[in-house]
Structure formats: C-alpha cells, structure tokens
Amino acid sequence: MLTIMSIDWSVISNYYSQIAQLYDATRPLPESIAEQIGDRILQIVEAKPTTKFLEPGIGTGRIGFPIIQKGYSYTGIDISREMMDELRRKFIQMPQNLTLIQGDASSLPFEDNSFDVVLTTHVLHCLADPLVGLSEIRRVLKPNGVYLACENLLSSYQKEFWDSFTRIVSQYRAKSQPETETQPEKKFSPFGEEMQRVLKEQGATVETITAARWQQSQSVSELFDAFQSKAFGLCWLVSEAEFQKAIQEFKTWCQQNYESFDVVLSDEVTFDITVARNWV
C-alpha cells in the first residue's frame, strides 16, 4: 500500500499563481459536464433568485461558472489573484452578480450567517488546518444554509500516475530532509468518508450525491506533460534539481509501463458532492 507523504502546503502556498494558465487544461472538465454539475447543485440547494453563493478557493471558476452565468449572486474568494484573473477572462464583461475577493479561506472576511450556500472543491486540504477552514464555512453559513463539499474523483489511470509520481517524489524528499526533522502531525483529510464523519460529528445531516459521471480519455503524453509542467502541488515539494531527477525517473516509469507516449487511456470519472444541512 502506498503511503501518502505529509505535505507542508505553506511551502507551495503561491504555486497556484504560477500555474494559473495551466490549471483548467491539466484538470479536464468538459463544458457540458460543468453545466450538468451546476444544474445539479442548483437542484440540491433548491436555489431561488435570492440565493447567495460563496465559494472559498474559487480559482478559475471551473464549478461556479455555470451558476454565475445563470445570474445567481456568487462570491468567490481565493488566495491567488492570477487564478481569479483566469476566471475573469472567461467573461466578455464582468457580471454584476459576481464578487471576487483575494483572501484566505482560513479567515473569511464576511459576517456570520451571510450565505445560503457555501461550496468548496479541493481547497480545504491546502490550508494549514482544514478544520479551521471548515469552522469558517460553518460560521458564515446561514442556519438553514447548505454546505457542498465537492470532489472531482480521479480515474483509475490518473490515480496510477499520481501514485507513481508520489512514490518517486517521496524518495527525493526523504533524501533531502535531515534525519532529526520531526514529521508534522497528520491533519484532517477533508475528503470522502472522513469529511462525512467530521460533518456528522458536528451535528450536520449528511448525504453524498454523484452529480455527474463521464468517460474521460487522455494520452500518456498528456498525463506526463501535466506533471512535467509542475501543474500539481506535489511537484513543488522538492528543489528544482530534485524535481528534474524525479521527472526523469517518472519518464522512465512511463516508458516501462506503456508501449508509447501516444497510448490513450480511458476510464469513467465521477464528481461527488457531500451535502451538509442543519449544520448549526
């Protein structure tokens, strides 16, 4: 079993700004699927014209864009101005119903009970303490509000690539870390069953809904290039010299496991939403 290494996200806190232009391309989400997810979210929360949405870690707006286009009041906050600039470029003219704020999801600049819906997608694990981020979400959510913890699950082939690169980078990190360095405590992992457990412990009524499933295909070359371009936080956990060694080792792994970099891999991908209600 692969041991996932502990990640000090403070080391790569600004990496999103450096990969903003690569973000959407290296995390494929067909437009039709994004629209399907947006429609499903509106159904789940029984959205009304007055419903106010908040998305901490809005980034390039992959999930929020279809909801924004439908005219709902939507506020996004993100640590990276460059990521939000990518979202701004998706509009011919900035919509009046969209508010973008550069800030920290660990300290939301809003009053208590401000939003009807708060949704997050792969952001809480980037915080020094995900539980603090979760507490902030609970604080700004109205008593009858809904929290949506969204998760774009990896396909089987994506997981295989991710696990292999994780193993390789872990080895280089181990070589560079002093033996006396103390390992950080394992923090709450805000995904799947662990997220559901914590929300239930905090009194929420919880259910998990698969908002979309689709067939996704990528070539070995596309997958390798995504890592080579340092499009994932994992790539920033080692020095540049170590990264170059790691990516060469990863290239060898690709060559050994696939006939060609032109081989196309395909599998089903799902987008799951953990829905929390009555979280007061």
PANU-371221 format. One record per residue (C-alpha): residue in one letter; x, y, z; residue number from 1. Coordinates in steps of 0.5 Angstrom, whole numbers, plus 500, padded with zeros to 3 digits. Example, Ala and Ser with C-alpha at 12.3 -4.5 7.8 and 13.67 -1.06 7.14 Angstrom:
% PANU-371221
<site><code>A</code><c1>525</c1><c2>491</c2><c3>516</c3><pos>1</pos></site>
<site><code>S</code><c1>527</c1><c2>498</c2><c3>514</c3><pos>2</pos></site>
END
This chain:
% PANU-371221
<site><code>M</code><c1>500</c1><c2>500</c2><c3>500</c3><pos>1</pos></site>
<site><code>L</code><c1>503</c1><c2>507</c2><c3>498</c3><pos>2</pos></site>
<site><code>T</code><c1>504</c1><c2>512</c2><c3>504</c3><pos>3</pos></site>
<site><code>I</code><c1>502</c1><c2>519</c2><c3>502</c3><pos>4</pos></site>
<site><code>M</code><c1>507</c1><c2>523</c2><c3>505</c3><pos>5</pos></site>
<site><code>S</code><c1>506</c1><c2>529</c2><c3>509</c3><pos>6</pos></site>
<site><code>I</code><c1>505</c1><c2>536</c2><c3>505</c3><pos>7</pos></site>
<site><code>D</code><c1>507</c1><c2>542</c2><c3>508</c3><pos>8</pos></site>
<site><code>W</code><c1>503</c1><c2>547</c2><c3>504</c3><pos>9</pos></site>
<site><code>S</code><c1>506</c1><c2>553</c2><c3>506</c3><pos>10</pos></site>
<site><code>V</code><c1>512</c1><c2>551</c2><c3>502</c3><pos>11</pos></site>
<site><code>I</code><c1>508</c1><c2>552</c2><c3>496</c3><pos>12</pos></site>
<site><code>S</code><c1>503</c1><c2>557</c2><c3>498</c3><pos>13</pos></site>
<site><code>N</code><c1>504</c1><c2>561</c2><c3>492</c3><pos>14</pos></site>
<site><code>Y</code><c1>504</c1><c2>555</c2><c3>487</c3><pos>15</pos></site>
<site><code>Y</code><c1>497</c1><c2>557</c2><c3>484</c3><pos>16</pos></site>
<site><code>S</code><c1>499</c1><c2>564</c2><c3>482</c3><pos>17</pos></site>
<site><code>Q</code><c1>505</c1><c2>560</c2><c3>478</c3><pos>18</pos></site>
<site><code>I</code><c1>500</c1><c2>555</c2><c3>475</c3><pos>19</pos></site>
<site><code>A</code><c1>494</c1><c2>559</c2><c3>474</c3><pos>20</pos></site>
<site><code>Q</code><c1>494</c1><c2>559</c2><c3>466</c3><pos>21</pos></site>
<site><code>L</code><c1>495</c1><c2>551</c2><c3>466</c3><pos>22</pos></site>
<site><code>Y</code><c1>490</c1><c2>550</c2><c3>471</c3><pos>23</pos></site>
<site><code>D</code><c1>484</c1><c2>548</c2><c3>467</c3><pos>24</pos></site>
<site><code>A</code><c1>488</c1><c2>545</c2><c3>462</c3><pos>25</pos></site>
<site><code>T</code><c1>491</c1><c2>540</c2><c3>467</c3><pos>26</pos></site>
<site><code>R</code><c1>484</c1><c2>538</c2><c3>470</c3><pos>27</pos></site>
<site><code>P</code><c1>480</c1><c2>537</c2><c3>464</c3><pos>28</pos></site>
<site><code>L</code><c1>472</c1><c2>538</c2><c3>465</c3><pos>29</pos></site>
<site><code>P</code><c1>468</c1><c2>538</c2><c3>459</c3><pos>30</pos></site>
<site><code>E</code><c1>464</c1><c2>544</c2><c3>459</c3><pos>31</pos></site>
<site><code>S</code><c1>457</c1><c2>540</c2><c3>458</c3><pos>32</pos></site>
<site><code>I</code><c1>459</c1><c2>536</c2><c3>465</c3><pos>33</pos></site>
<site><code>A</code><c1>461</c1><c2>543</c2><c3>468</c3><pos>34</pos></site>
<site><code>E</code><c1>454</c1><c2>545</c2><c3>466</c3><pos>35</pos></site>
<site><code>Q</code><c1>451</c1><c2>539</c2><c3>469</c3><pos>36</pos></site>
<site><code>I</code><c1>454</c1><c2>540</c2><c3>475</c3><pos>37</pos></site>
<site><code>G</code><c1>452</c1><c2>547</c2><c3>476</c3><pos>38</pos></site>
<site><code>D</code><c1>445</c1><c2>545</c2><c3>475</c3><pos>39</pos></site>
<site><code>R</code><c1>445</c1><c2>539</c2><c3>480</c3><pos>40</pos></site>
<site><code>I</code><c1>448</c1><c2>544</c2><c3>485</c3><pos>41</pos></site>
<site><code>L</code><c1>442</c1><c2>549</c2><c3>484</c3><pos>42</pos></site>
<site><code>Q</code><c1>437</c1><c2>543</c2><c3>485</c3><pos>43</pos></site>
<site><code>I</code><c1>441</c1><c2>540</c2><c3>491</c3><pos>44</pos></site>
<site><code>V</code><c1>440</c1><c2>547</c2><c3>494</c3><pos>45</pos></site>
<site><code>E</code><c1>433</c1><c2>549</c2><c3>491</c3><pos>46</pos></site>
<site><code>A</code><c1>436</c1><c2>555</c2><c3>489</c3><pos>47</pos></site>
<site><code>K</code><c1>432</c1><c2>561</c2><c3>489</c3><pos>48</pos></site>
<site><code>P</code><c1>433</c1><c2>568</c2><c3>485</c3><pos>49</pos></site>
<site><code>T</code><c1>435</c1><c2>571</c2><c3>492</c3><pos>50</pos></site>
<site><code>T</code><c1>440</c1><c2>565</c2><c3>494</c3><pos>51</pos></site>
<site><code>K</code><c1>447</c1><c2>568</c2><c3>496</c3><pos>52</pos></site>
<site><code>F</code><c1>453</c1><c2>563</c2><c3>494</c3><pos>53</pos></site>
<site><code>L</code><c1>460</c1><c2>563</c2><c3>497</c3><pos>54</pos></site>
<site><code>E</code><c1>466</c1><c2>559</c2><c3>494</c3><pos>55</pos></site>
<site><code>P</code><c1>472</c1><c2>559</c2><c3>498</c3><pos>56</pos></site>
<site><code>G</code><c1>478</c1><c2>557</c2><c3>493</c3><pos>57</pos></site>
<site><code>I</code><c1>474</c1><c2>559</c2><c3>487</c3><pos>58</pos></site>
<site><code>G</code><c1>480</c1><c2>559</c2><c3>483</c3><pos>59</pos></site>
<site><code>T</code><c1>479</c1><c2>559</c2><c3>476</c3><pos>60</pos></site>
<site><code>G</code><c1>471</c1><c2>558</c2><c3>477</c3><pos>61</pos></site>
<site><code>R</code><c1>471</c1><c2>551</c2><c3>474</c3><pos>62</pos></site>
<site><code>I</code><c1>465</c1><c2>550</c2><c3>478</c3><pos>63</pos></site>
<site><code>G</code><c1>462</c1><c2>556</c2><c3>479</c3><pos>64</pos></site>
<site><code>F</code><c1>462</c1><c2>559</c2><c3>472</c3><pos>65</pos></site>
<site><code>P</code><c1>455</c1><c2>556</c2><c3>470</c3><pos>66</pos></site>
<site><code>I</code><c1>452</c1><c2>558</c2><c3>476</c3><pos>67</pos></site>
<site><code>I</code><c1>455</c1><c2>565</c2><c3>475</c3><pos>68</pos></site>
<site><code>Q</code><c1>452</c1><c2>565</c2><c3>468</c3><pos>69</pos></site>
<site><code>K</code><c1>445</c1><c2>564</c2><c3>471</c3><pos>70</pos></site>
<site><code>G</code><c1>445</c1><c2>570</c2><c3>475</c3><pos>71</pos></site>
<site><code>Y</code><c1>446</c1><c2>568</c2><c3>482</c3><pos>72</pos></site>
<site><code>S</code><c1>449</c1><c2>572</c2><c3>487</c3><pos>73</pos></site>
<site><code>Y</code><c1>456</c1><c2>569</c2><c3>487</c3><pos>74</pos></site>
<site><code>T</code><c1>462</c1><c2>571</c2><c3>492</c3><pos>75</pos></site>
<site><code>G</code><c1>469</c1><c2>568</c2><c3>491</c3><pos>76</pos></site>
<site><code>I</code><c1>475</c1><c2>568</c2><c3>495</c3><pos>77</pos></site>
<site><code>D</code><c1>482</c1><c2>566</c2><c3>493</c3><pos>78</pos></site>
<site><code>I</code><c1>489</c1><c2>567</c2><c3>495</c3><pos>79</pos></site>
<site><code>S</code><c1>491</c1><c2>567</c2><c3>488</c3><pos>80</pos></site>
<site><code>R</code><c1>490</c1><c2>574</c2><c3>484</c3><pos>81</pos></site>
<site><code>E</code><c1>492</c1><c2>570</c2><c3>478</c3><pos>82</pos></site>
<site><code>M</code><c1>487</c1><c2>564</c2><c3>479</c3><pos>83</pos></site>
<site><code>M</code><c1>482</c1><c2>569</c2><c3>479</c3><pos>84</pos></site>
<site><code>D</code><c1>484</c1><c2>573</c2><c3>473</c3><pos>85</pos></site>
<site><code>E</code><c1>483</c1><c2>567</c2><c3>469</c3><pos>86</pos></site>
<site><code>L</code><c1>476</c1><c2>567</c2><c3>471</c3><pos>87</pos></site>
<site><code>R</code><c1>475</c1><c2>574</c2><c3>469</c3><pos>88</pos></site>
<site><code>R</code><c1>478</c1><c2>572</c2><c3>462</c3><pos>89</pos></site>
<site><code>K</code><c1>472</c1><c2>568</c2><c3>461</c3><pos>90</pos></site>
<site><code>F</code><c1>467</c1><c2>573</c2><c3>461</c3><pos>91</pos></site>
<site><code>I</code><c1>467</c1><c2>578</c2><c3>456</c3><pos>92</pos></site>
<site><code>Q</code><c1>464</c1><c2>583</c2><c3>461</c3><pos>93</pos></site>
<site><code>M</code><c1>465</c1><c2>582</c2><c3>469</c3><pos>94</pos></site>
<site><code>P</code><c1>458</c1><c2>580</c2><c3>471</c3><pos>95</pos></site>
<site><code>Q</code><c1>455</c1><c2>585</c2><c3>476</c3><pos>96</pos></site>
<site><code>N</code><c1>453</c1><c2>578</c2><c3>480</c3><pos>97</pos></site>
<site><code>L</code><c1>460</c1><c2>576</c2><c3>481</c3><pos>98</pos></site>
<site><code>T</code><c1>464</c1><c2>579</c2><c3>487</c3><pos>99</pos></site>
<site><code>L</code><c1>472</c1><c2>576</c2><c3>487</c3><pos>100</pos></site>
<site><code>I</code><c1>476</c1><c2>578</c2><c3>493</c3><pos>101</pos></site>
<site><code>Q</code><c1>483</c1><c2>576</c2><c3>494</c3><pos>102</pos></site>
<site><code>G</code><c1>484</c1><c2>573</c2><c3>501</c3><pos>103</pos></site>
<site><code>D</code><c1>485</c1><c2>567</c2><c3>506</c3><pos>104</pos></site>
<site><code>A</code><c1>480</c1><c2>561</c2><c3>506</c3><pos>105</pos></site>
<site><code>S</code><c1>482</c1><c2>560</c2><c3>514</c3><pos>106</pos></site>
<site><code>S</code><c1>480</c1><c2>567</c2><c3>515</c3><pos>107</pos></site>
<site><code>L</code><c1>473</c1><c2>569</c2><c3>511</c3><pos>108</pos></site>
<site><code>P</code><c1>472</c1><c2>577</c2><c3>511</c3><pos>109</pos></site>
<site><code>F</code><c1>465</c1><c2>576</c2><c3>512</c3><pos>110</pos></site>
<site><code>E</code><c1>460</c1><c2>577</c2><c3>518</c3><pos>111</pos></site>
<site><code>D</code><c1>456</c1><c2>571</c2><c3>521</c3><pos>112</pos></site>
<site><code>N</code><c1>450</c1><c2>568</c2><c3>517</c3><pos>113</pos></site>
<site><code>S</code><c1>452</c1><c2>571</c2><c3>511</c3><pos>114</pos></site>
<site><code>F</code><c1>451</c1><c2>566</c2><c3>505</c3><pos>115</pos></site>
<site><code>D</code><c1>445</c1><c2>561</c2><c3>504</c3><pos>116</pos></site>
<site><code>V</code><c1>450</c1><c2>556</c2><c3>500</c3><pos>117</pos></site>
<site><code>V</code><c1>458</c1><c2>555</c2><c3>501</c3><pos>118</pos></site>
<site><code>L</code><c1>461</c1><c2>550</c2><c3>497</c3><pos>119</pos></site>
<site><code>T</code><c1>469</c1><c2>548</c2><c3>496</c3><pos>120</pos></site>
<site><code>T</code><c1>472</c1><c2>544</c2><c3>491</c3><pos>121</pos></site>
<site><code>H</code><c1>479</c1><c2>541</c2><c3>493</c3><pos>122</pos></site>
<site><code>V</code><c1>481</c1><c2>547</c2><c3>497</c3><pos>123</pos></site>
<site><code>L</code><c1>481</c1><c2>545</c2><c3>505</c3><pos>124</pos></site>
<site><code>H</code><c1>487</c1><c2>541</c2><c3>504</c3><pos>125</pos></site>
<site><code>C</code><c1>491</c1><c2>547</c2><c3>502</c3><pos>126</pos></site>
<site><code>L</code><c1>490</c1><c2>550</c2><c3>509</c3><pos>127</pos></site>
<site><code>A</code><c1>495</c1><c2>549</c2><c3>515</c3><pos>128</pos></site>
<site><code>D</code><c1>489</c1><c2>547</c2><c3>519</c3><pos>129</pos></site>
<site><code>P</code><c1>483</c1><c2>545</c2><c3>515</c3><pos>130</pos></site>
<site><code>L</code><c1>479</c1><c2>544</c2><c3>521</c3><pos>131</pos></site>
<site><code>V</code><c1>479</c1><c2>552</c2><c3>521</c3><pos>132</pos></site>
<site><code>G</code><c1>477</c1><c2>553</c2><c3>514</c3><pos>133</pos></site>
<site><code>L</code><c1>471</c1><c2>548</c2><c3>516</c3><pos>134</pos></site>
<site><code>S</code><c1>470</c1><c2>552</c2><c3>522</c3><pos>135</pos></site>
<site><code>E</code><c1>470</c1><c2>559</c2><c3>518</c3><pos>136</pos></site>
<site><code>I</code><c1>465</c1><c2>556</c2><c3>513</c3><pos>137</pos></site>
<site><code>R</code><c1>460</c1><c2>554</c2><c3>519</c3><pos>138</pos></site>
<site><code>R</code><c1>461</c1><c2>561</c2><c3>521</c3><pos>139</pos></site>
<site><code>V</code><c1>459</c1><c2>565</c2><c3>515</c3><pos>140</pos></site>
<site><code>L</code><c1>453</c1><c2>560</c2><c3>513</c3><pos>141</pos></site>
<site><code>K</code><c1>446</c1><c2>562</c2><c3>515</c3><pos>142</pos></site>
<site><code>P</code><c1>443</c1><c2>557</c2><c3>520</c3><pos>143</pos></site>
<site><code>N</code><c1>438</c1><c2>554</c2><c3>514</c3><pos>144</pos></site>
<site><code>G</code><c1>444</c1><c2>554</c2><c3>509</c3><pos>145</pos></site>
<site><code>V</code><c1>447</c1><c2>548</c2><c3>506</c3><pos>146</pos></site>
<site><code>Y</code><c1>455</c1><c2>547</c2><c3>505</c3><pos>147</pos></site>
<site><code>L</code><c1>457</c1><c2>543</c2><c3>499</c3><pos>148</pos></site>
<site><code>A</code><c1>464</c1><c2>539</c2><c3>499</c3><pos>149</pos></site>
<site><code>C</code><c1>465</c1><c2>538</c2><c3>492</c3><pos>150</pos></site>
<site><code>E</code><c1>470</c1><c2>532</c2><c3>490</c3><pos>151</pos></site>
<site><code>N</code><c1>473</c1><c2>531</c2><c3>483</c3><pos>152</pos></site>
<site><code>L</code><c1>475</c1><c2>524</c2><c3>484</c3><pos>153</pos></site>
<site><code>L</code><c1>481</c1><c2>521</c2><c3>480</c3><pos>154</pos></site>
<site><code>S</code><c1>480</c1><c2>516</c2><c3>474</c3><pos>155</pos></site>
<site><code>S</code><c1>484</c1><c2>509</c2><c3>475</c3><pos>156</pos></site>
<site><code>Y</code><c1>489</c1><c2>511</c2><c3>471</c3><pos>157</pos></site>
<site><code>Q</code><c1>490</c1><c2>518</c2><c3>474</c3><pos>158</pos></site>
<site><code>K</code><c1>491</c1><c2>515</c2><c3>480</c3><pos>159</pos></site>
<site><code>E</code><c1>496</c1><c2>510</c2><c3>478</c3><pos>160</pos></site>
<site><code>F</code><c1>500</c1><c2>516</c2><c3>475</c3><pos>161</pos></site>
<site><code>W</code><c1>499</c1><c2>520</c2><c3>482</c3><pos>162</pos></site>
<site><code>D</code><c1>501</c1><c2>514</c2><c3>486</c3><pos>163</pos></site>
<site><code>S</code><c1>507</c1><c2>513</c2><c3>482</c3><pos>164</pos></site>
<site><code>F</code><c1>510</c1><c2>520</c2><c3>482</c3><pos>165</pos></site>
<site><code>T</code><c1>508</c1><c2>521</c2><c3>489</c3><pos>166</pos></site>
<site><code>R</code><c1>513</c1><c2>515</c2><c3>491</c3><pos>167</pos></site>
<site><code>I</code><c1>518</c1><c2>518</c2><c3>487</c3><pos>168</pos></site>
<site><code>V</code><c1>518</c1><c2>525</c2><c3>490</c3><pos>169</pos></site>
<site><code>S</code><c1>517</c1><c2>522</c2><c3>497</c3><pos>170</pos></site>
<site><code>Q</code><c1>524</c1><c2>519</c2><c3>496</c3><pos>171</pos></site>
<site><code>Y</code><c1>527</c1><c2>525</c2><c3>494</c3><pos>172</pos></site>
<site><code>R</code><c1>524</c1><c2>529</c2><c3>500</c3><pos>173</pos></site>
<site><code>A</code><c1>527</c1><c2>523</c2><c3>504</c3><pos>174</pos></site>
<site><code>K</code><c1>534</c1><c2>524</c2><c3>502</c3><pos>175</pos></site>
<site><code>S</code><c1>534</c1><c2>532</c2><c3>503</c3><pos>176</pos></site>
<site><code>Q</code><c1>530</c1><c2>532</c2><c3>510</c3><pos>177</pos></site>
<site><code>P</code><c1>535</c1><c2>532</c2><c3>516</c3><pos>178</pos></site>
<site><code>E</code><c1>534</c1><c2>526</c2><c3>520</c3><pos>179</pos></site>
<site><code>T</code><c1>533</c1><c2>530</c2><c3>526</c3><pos>180</pos></site>
<site><code>E</code><c1>527</c1><c2>533</c2><c3>523</c3><pos>181</pos></site>
<site><code>T</code><c1>520</c1><c2>532</c2><c3>526</c3><pos>182</pos></site>
<site><code>Q</code><c1>515</c1><c2>530</c2><c3>522</c3><pos>183</pos></site>
<site><code>P</code><c1>508</c1><c2>534</c2><c3>522</c3><pos>184</pos></site>
<site><code>E</code><c1>502</c1><c2>531</c2><c3>525</c3><pos>185</pos></site>
<site><code>K</code><c1>497</c1><c2>528</c2><c3>521</c3><pos>186</pos></site>
<site><code>K</code><c1>492</c1><c2>533</c2><c3>520</c3><pos>187</pos></site>
<site><code>F</code><c1>484</c1><c2>532</c2><c3>518</c3><pos>188</pos></site>
<site><code>S</code><c1>484</c1><c2>530</c2><c3>511</c3><pos>189</pos></site>
<site><code>P</code><c1>477</c1><c2>533</c2><c3>508</c3><pos>190</pos></site>
<site><code>F</code><c1>475</c1><c2>528</c2><c3>503</c3><pos>191</pos></site>
<site><code>G</code><c1>470</c1><c2>523</c2><c3>502</c3><pos>192</pos></site>
<site><code>E</code><c1>468</c1><c2>519</c2><c3>509</c3><pos>193</pos></site>
<site><code>E</code><c1>473</c1><c2>523</c2><c3>513</c3><pos>194</pos></site>
<site><code>M</code><c1>469</c1><c2>529</c2><c3>511</c3><pos>195</pos></site>
<site><code>Q</code><c1>463</c1><c2>526</c2><c3>512</c3><pos>196</pos></site>
<site><code>R</code><c1>465</c1><c2>523</c2><c3>519</c3><pos>197</pos></site>
<site><code>V</code><c1>467</c1><c2>530</c2><c3>522</c3><pos>198</pos></site>
<site><code>L</code><c1>461</c1><c2>534</c2><c3>519</c3><pos>199</pos></site>
<site><code>K</code><c1>456</c1><c2>529</c2><c3>522</c3><pos>200</pos></site>
<site><code>E</code><c1>460</c1><c2>529</c2><c3>529</c3><pos>201</pos></site>
<site><code>Q</code><c1>459</c1><c2>537</c2><c3>528</c3><pos>202</pos></site>
<site><code>G</code><c1>451</c1><c2>535</c2><c3>528</c3><pos>203</pos></site>
<site><code>A</code><c1>450</c1><c2>536</c2><c3>521</c3><pos>204</pos></site>
<site><code>T</code><c1>445</c1><c2>532</c2><c3>517</c3><pos>205</pos></site>
<site><code>V</code><c1>450</c1><c2>529</c2><c3>511</c3><pos>206</pos></site>
<site><code>E</code><c1>449</c1><c2>525</c2><c3>504</c3><pos>207</pos></site>
<site><code>T</code><c1>453</c1><c2>524</c2><c3>498</c3><pos>208</pos></site>
<site><code>I</code><c1>451</c1><c2>525</c2><c3>491</c3><pos>209</pos></site>
<site><code>T</code><c1>454</c1><c2>524</c2><c3>485</c3><pos>210</pos></site>
<site><code>A</code><c1>453</c1><c2>530</c2><c3>481</c3><pos>211</pos></site>
<site><code>A</code><c1>456</c1><c2>527</c2><c3>474</c3><pos>212</pos></site>
<site><code>R</code><c1>460</c1><c2>522</c2><c3>471</c3><pos>213</pos></site>
<site><code>W</code><c1>463</c1><c2>522</c2><c3>465</c3><pos>214</pos></site>
<site><code>Q</code><c1>468</c1><c2>518</c2><c3>460</c3><pos>215</pos></site>
<site><code>Q</code><c1>475</c1><c2>521</c2><c3>460</c3><pos>216</pos></site>
<site><code>S</code><c1>481</c1><c2>520</c2><c3>456</c3><pos>217</pos></site>
<site><code>Q</code><c1>488</c1><c2>522</c2><c3>456</c3><pos>218</pos></site>
<site><code>S</code><c1>494</c1><c2>520</c2><c3>453</c3><pos>219</pos></site>
<site><code>V</code><c1>500</c1><c2>518</c2><c3>457</c3><pos>220</pos></site>
<site><code>S</code><c1>504</c1><c2>524</c2><c3>454</c3><pos>221</pos></site>
<site><code>E</code><c1>499</c1><c2>529</c2><c3>456</c3><pos>222</pos></site>
<site><code>L</code><c1>499</c1><c2>526</c2><c3>463</c3><pos>223</pos></site>
<site><code>F</code><c1>506</c1><c2>526</c2><c3>463</c3><pos>224</pos></site>
<site><code>D</code><c1>507</c1><c2>533</c2><c3>461</c3><pos>225</pos></site>
<site><code>A</code><c1>502</c1><c2>536</c2><c3>466</c3><pos>226</pos></site>
<site><code>F</code><c1>507</c1><c2>533</c2><c3>472</c3><pos>227</pos></site>
<site><code>Q</code><c1>513</c1><c2>536</c2><c3>468</c3><pos>228</pos></site>
<site><code>S</code><c1>510</c1><c2>543</c2><c3>467</c3><pos>229</pos></site>
<site><code>K</code><c1>509</c1><c2>543</c2><c3>475</c3><pos>230</pos></site>
<site><code>A</code><c1>502</c1><c2>543</c2><c3>475</c3><pos>231</pos></site>
<site><code>F</code><c1>501</c1><c2>540</c2><c3>481</c3><pos>232</pos></site>
<site><code>G</code><c1>503</c1><c2>542</c2><c3>488</c3><pos>233</pos></site>
<site><code>L</code><c1>506</c1><c2>535</c2><c3>489</c3><pos>234</pos></site>
<site><code>C</code><c1>511</c1><c2>538</c2><c3>484</c3><pos>235</pos></site>
<site><code>W</code><c1>513</c1><c2>544</c2><c3>488</c3><pos>236</pos></site>
<site><code>L</code><c1>515</c1><c2>540</c2><c3>495</c3><pos>237</pos></site>
<site><code>V</code><c1>523</c1><c2>539</c2><c3>492</c3><pos>238</pos></site>
<site><code>S</code><c1>528</c1><c2>543</c2><c3>490</c3><pos>239</pos></site>
<site><code>E</code><c1>529</c1><c2>545</c2><c3>482</c3><pos>240</pos></site>
<site><code>A</code><c1>535</c1><c2>540</c2><c3>482</c3><pos>241</pos></site>
<site><code>E</code><c1>531</c1><c2>534</c2><c3>485</c3><pos>242</pos></site>
<site><code>F</code><c1>525</c1><c2>536</c2><c3>481</c3><pos>243</pos></site>
<site><code>Q</code><c1>529</c1><c2>535</c2><c3>475</c3><pos>244</pos></site>
<site><code>K</code><c1>531</c1><c2>528</c2><c3>477</c3><pos>245</pos></site>
<site><code>A</code><c1>524</c1><c2>526</c2><c3>480</c3><pos>246</pos></site>
<site><code>I</code><c1>521</c1><c2>528</c2><c3>473</c3><pos>247</pos></site>
<site><code>Q</code><c1>527</c1><c2>524</c2><c3>469</c3><pos>248</pos></site>
<site><code>E</code><c1>525</c1><c2>518</c2><c3>474</c3><pos>249</pos></site>
<site><code>F</code><c1>518</c1><c2>519</c2><c3>472</c3><pos>250</pos></site>
<site><code>K</code><c1>519</c1><c2>519</c2><c3>465</c3><pos>251</pos></site>
<site><code>T</code><c1>523</c1><c2>512</c2><c3>465</c3><pos>252</pos></site>
<site><code>W</code><c1>517</c1><c2>509</c2><c3>469</c3><pos>253</pos></site>
<site><code>C</code><c1>512</c1><c2>512</c2><c3>464</c3><pos>254</pos></site>
<site><code>Q</code><c1>516</c1><c2>508</c2><c3>458</c3><pos>255</pos></site>
<site><code>Q</code><c1>517</c1><c2>502</c2><c3>462</c3><pos>256</pos></site>
<site><code>N</code><c1>509</c1><c2>501</c2><c3>463</c3><pos>257</pos></site>
<site><code>Y</code><c1>507</c1><c2>504</c2><c3>457</c3><pos>258</pos></site>
<site><code>E</code><c1>508</c1><c2>502</c2><c3>450</c3><pos>259</pos></site>
<site><code>S</code><c1>508</c1><c2>509</c2><c3>447</c3><pos>260</pos></site>
<site><code>F</code><c1>507</c1><c2>516</c2><c3>450</c3><pos>261</pos></site>
<site><code>D</code><c1>502</c1><c2>516</c2><c3>445</c3><pos>262</pos></site>
<site><code>V</code><c1>498</c1><c2>511</c2><c3>448</c3><pos>263</pos></site>
<site><code>V</code><c1>491</c1><c2>514</c2><c3>450</c3><pos>264</pos></site>
<site><code>L</code><c1>488</c1><c2>512</c2><c3>457</c3><pos>265</pos></site>
<site><code>S</code><c1>480</c1><c2>512</c2><c3>458</c3><pos>266</pos></site>
<site><code>D</code><c1>476</c1><c2>511</c2><c3>464</c3><pos>267</pos></site>
<site><code>E</code><c1>470</c1><c2>513</c2><c3>468</c3><pos>268</pos></site>
<site><code>V</code><c1>471</c1><c2>520</c2><c3>472</c3><pos>269</pos></site>
<site><code>T</code><c1>465</c1><c2>522</c2><c3>478</c3><pos>270</pos></site>
<site><code>F</code><c1>464</c1><c2>528</c2><c3>481</c3><pos>271</pos></site>
<site><code>D</code><c1>461</c1><c2>527</c2><c3>488</c3><pos>272</pos></site>
<site><code>I</code><c1>458</c1><c2>532</c2><c3>493</c3><pos>273</pos></site>
<site><code>T</code><c1>458</c1><c2>531</c2><c3>500</c3><pos>274</pos></site>
<site><code>V</code><c1>452</c1><c2>535</c2><c3>502</c3><pos>275</pos></site>
<site><code>A</code><c1>451</c1><c2>538</c2><c3>509</c3><pos>276</pos></site>
<site><code>R</code><c1>445</c1><c2>541</c2><c3>512</c3><pos>277</pos></site>
<site><code>N</code><c1>442</c1><c2>543</c2><c3>519</c3><pos>278</pos></site>
<site><code>W</code><c1>450</c1><c2>545</c2><c3>521</c3><pos>279</pos></site>
<site><code>V</code><c1>448</c1><c2>550</c2><c3>527</c3><pos>280</pos></site>
END
